[in-house]
Amino acid sequence: MEGDAEFISHSGLVARSPQGHAATSMPIKGNEDIWVEIQAHTFRNWVNDMLKDTGYQVQDLATDLCDGAALVSLVEVLQKRRLRKNARPVNQHQMLENATNALNAIVEDGIKLVNIGNVDIVNGNLKLILGLIWSLIVHYQIGRSKFPQKAHVGMAQGCSARNGCQQFHHRLEFRHPIGRPFGLLPSRTFP
């Protein structure tokens, strides 16, 4: 772990558990700045993964999305369709138009946007941009998981207070590449 420390930001080190794992129970209150930095880093990585074939790369969500061009490209990748955009906006009007086109496409795809507009993106309001990116992740990444909807329903039907969903825990157990098992569900979900 000591060798990894040079690649981990200060906020990443602070958020880690004593065992060196990801954040487990770090309180948010009093550590808001650290959590915003962690979210920005994580969401930036997700955005860059989505944009890898577009020619755009985001270093800072607040500044690199402010012209709207990268945001439009991100929405194009997620929706698998072309949108109207100014690839190299030269004035604020064109930046606002790009942000508006991206937000309109997001709303048309059924994502409810709360308290964010084109001006917030152009002005680089990081907290609102993080909320927007989270909405995109939930809709396009988590919402389109590889588990079919019927599988989720089937798992819920077999759970009871007596068996504690143990049967389904064993079905969902995966193996770590080294061979150690880890599961998606705890072995007991009821007291």
Legacy VTK file of the C-alpha trace (Angstrom):
# vtk DataFile Version 3.0
C-alpha trace
ASCII
DATASET POLYDATA
POINTS 191 float
0.000 0.000 0.000
2.855 2.401 0.644
3.922 2.209 -2.999
0.383 3.101 -4.071
0.325 6.236 -1.897
2.082 8.332 -4.525
-0.753 7.603 -6.992
-3.584 8.296 -4.532
-4.738 11.830 -3.795
-4.838 13.181 -0.261
-8.619 12.830 -0.178
-8.320 9.229 -1.319
-5.936 8.468 1.520
-8.145 10.200 4.086
-11.235 8.294 2.935
-9.597 4.868 3.125
-10.249 2.525 5.991
-7.376 1.552 8.315
-7.061 -1.687 6.324
-6.438 0.306 3.117
-9.791 -0.424 1.498
-12.125 2.120 -0.009
-14.125 4.428 2.227
-16.246 2.429 4.626
-17.716 4.668 7.257
-16.159 8.074 6.902
-18.716 10.654 8.032
-19.792 13.116 5.366
-20.557 15.938 7.793
-17.421 17.993 8.204
-15.769 16.258 5.236
-17.912 17.643 2.403
-14.916 18.959 0.464
-13.238 15.557 0.554
-16.405 13.815 -0.632
-16.855 16.327 -3.476
-13.258 15.684 -4.543
-13.760 11.910 -4.389
-16.973 12.138 -6.418
-15.404 14.485 -8.953
-12.468 12.109 -9.423
-14.702 9.036 -9.750
-17.225 10.688 -12.063
-14.422 12.176 -14.193
-13.037 8.686 -14.713
-16.481 7.438 -15.770
-16.944 10.370 -18.172
-13.499 9.780 -19.708
-14.280 6.095 -20.129
-17.467 7.004 -22.007
-15.645 9.626 -24.115
-12.581 7.510 -24.943
-13.469 7.170 -28.663
-14.644 10.766 -29.202
-11.429 12.738 -28.946
-12.515 14.487 -25.761
-10.851 14.037 -22.402
-11.950 15.687 -19.176
-9.441 16.748 -16.529
-11.782 18.984 -14.516
-15.554 18.531 -14.735
-16.246 22.159 -13.873
-14.058 23.683 -16.585
-13.902 21.036 -19.316
-17.681 20.678 -19.637
-18.398 24.426 -19.554
-18.372 24.873 -23.336
-20.953 22.084 -23.673
-19.165 20.284 -26.514
-17.850 17.416 -24.365
-21.233 17.137 -22.634
-23.003 16.842 -25.986
-20.497 14.166 -27.038
-21.089 12.302 -23.779
-24.849 12.321 -24.362
-24.291 11.202 -27.973
-22.268 8.217 -26.761
-24.810 7.310 -24.084
-27.834 7.654 -26.379
-26.088 6.264 -29.459
-27.317 9.100 -31.665
-26.024 12.365 -33.069
-26.961 15.709 -31.580
-26.485 19.215 -32.881
-23.406 20.888 -31.400
-20.836 23.566 -31.946
-17.615 21.550 -31.760
-15.518 24.650 -31.048
-17.774 27.270 -29.507
-16.278 30.743 -29.627
-18.779 32.659 -27.508
-21.046 32.148 -24.526
-24.156 31.908 -26.712
-22.748 28.837 -28.500
-21.691 27.297 -25.156
-25.211 27.797 -23.762
-26.675 26.291 -26.932
-24.486 23.178 -26.571
-25.464 22.758 -22.922
-29.136 23.257 -23.791
-28.990 20.639 -26.560
-27.403 18.116 -24.182
-29.881 18.807 -21.374
-32.868 18.626 -23.736
-31.703 15.256 -25.071
-31.292 13.982 -21.507
-34.816 15.092 -20.579
-36.226 13.558 -23.789
-34.685 10.257 -22.721
-36.747 10.277 -19.529
-34.223 11.572 -17.007
-35.669 14.077 -14.586
-33.297 16.981 -14.052
-33.677 18.983 -10.873
-32.223 22.431 -10.308
-29.716 22.424 -13.173
-29.730 24.441 -16.351
-27.418 25.423 -19.148
-26.092 28.419 -17.198
-24.993 26.146 -14.334
-22.927 24.057 -16.729
-21.384 27.027 -18.523
-20.585 28.669 -15.171
-18.946 25.427 -13.957
-21.134 24.747 -10.892
-19.351 21.560 -9.789
-21.947 20.269 -7.331
-24.749 20.547 -9.876
-22.566 19.006 -12.589
-21.794 16.092 -10.243
-25.535 15.641 -9.710
-26.072 15.610 -13.468
-23.304 13.043 -14.020
-24.746 10.880 -11.222
-28.156 10.982 -12.956
-26.481 9.837 -16.178
-24.647 7.011 -14.396
-27.840 5.823 -12.707
-29.839 5.903 -15.933
-27.336 4.667 -18.488
-24.963 2.498 -16.460
-26.849 1.136 -13.463
-30.253 1.232 -15.152
-28.961 -0.886 -18.007
-27.334 -3.550 -15.859
-26.711 -6.973 -17.316
-29.101 -8.649 -14.877
-32.497 -9.043 -16.561
-35.478 -7.614 -14.708
-37.018 -11.081 -14.238
-33.896 -12.269 -12.410
-34.353 -9.528 -9.811
-38.009 -10.530 -9.339
-37.108 -14.216 -9.023
-34.546 -13.481 -6.336
-37.040 -11.512 -4.282
-39.676 -14.257 -4.483
-37.415 -16.882 -2.896
-36.322 -14.772 0.058
-37.949 -15.281 3.415
-37.187 -14.480 7.023
-36.326 -18.141 7.624
-33.798 -18.770 4.888
-32.351 -15.251 4.990
-31.847 -15.380 1.204
-28.923 -17.768 1.725
-29.862 -19.813 -1.343
-29.620 -16.745 -3.520
-26.399 -15.598 -1.915
-24.786 -18.873 -2.956
-26.150 -18.513 -6.499
-24.734 -14.999 -6.771
-21.346 -15.873 -5.330
-18.498 -14.928 -7.620
-14.862 -15.886 -7.439
-11.995 -13.465 -7.124
-9.275 -14.125 -9.761
-7.084 -15.563 -6.990
-9.871 -17.968 -6.051
-11.366 -16.353 -2.981
-15.172 -16.073 -3.078
-17.023 -12.845 -2.648
-20.744 -12.278 -3.052
-23.072 -9.542 -4.136
-25.485 -10.128 -1.291
-24.791 -10.693 2.379
-25.467 -14.221 3.553
-28.203 -12.943 5.867
-30.445 -10.024 5.130
-32.840 -10.520 8.031
-32.146 -10.646 11.800
LINES 1 192
191 0 1 2 3 4 5 6 7 8 9 10 11 12 13 14 15 16 17 18 19 20 21 22 23 24 25 26 27 28 29 30 31 32 33 34 35 36 37 38 39 40 41 42 43 44 45 46 47 48 49 50 51 52 53 54 55 56 57 58 59 60 61 62 63 64 65 66 67 68 69 70 71 72 73 74 75 76 77 78 79 80 81 82 83 84 85 86 87 88 89 90 91 92 93 94 95 96 97 98 99 100 101 102 103 104 105 106 107 108 109 110 111 112 113 114 115 116 117 118 119 120 121 122 123 124 125 126 127 128 129 130 131 132 133 134 135 136 137 138 139 140 141 142 143 144 145 146 147 148 149 150 151 152 153 154 155 156 157 158 159 160 161 162 163 164 165 166 167 168 169 170 171 172 173 174 175 176 177 178 179 180 181 182 183 184 185 186 187 188 189 190
